[in-house]
Amino acid sequence: MEAARLKALRQYEILDTPAEAAFNRLSRIASLIFETPIALVSLIDKDRQWIKSRVESAPSKGTAISAFLPLPDAK
């Protein structure tokens, strides 16, 4: 499943590309719906996280941010 996700991510050729209005709109909508001062659209590659969009409605000083990263299966 992980290999398929990474393959799909690479096929989109979206990593290392500039910000786009559509992703910024998604970030603004998420910020409004969840009433958060910051919202991100991030893409998780094999070895890194690429932040495609970030919006802030308030200064980030003192703001706590939660990040969700997939962990490899324990074997």
Secondary structure as the mmCIF struct_conf table of DSSP 4:
data_model
#
loop_
_struct_conf.conf_type_id
_struct_conf.id
_struct_conf.beg_label_comp_id
_struct_conf.beg_label_asym_id
_struct_conf.beg_label_seq_id
_struct_conf.end_label_comp_id
_struct_conf.end_label_asym_id
_struct_conf.end_label_seq_id
HELX_RH_AL_P HELX_RH_AL_P1 GLU A 2 GLN A 11
TURN_TY1_P TURN_TY1_P1 TYR A 12 GLU A 13
TURN_TY1_P TURN_TY1_P2 LEU A 15 ASP A 16
HELX_RH_AL_P HELX_RH_AL_P2 ALA A 21 ILE A 33
TURN_TY1_P TURN_TY1_P3 PHE A 34 GLU A 35
BEND BEND1 PRO A 37 PRO A 37
STRN STRN1 ILE A 38 ILE A 44
BEND BEND2 LYS A 46 ASP A 47
STRN STRN2 GLN A 49 GLU A 56
BEND BEND3 SER A 57 ALA A 58
TURN_TY1_P TURN_TY1_P4 LYS A 61 GLY A 62
HELX_LH_PP_P HELX_LH_PP_P1 PRO A 72 ALA A 74
#
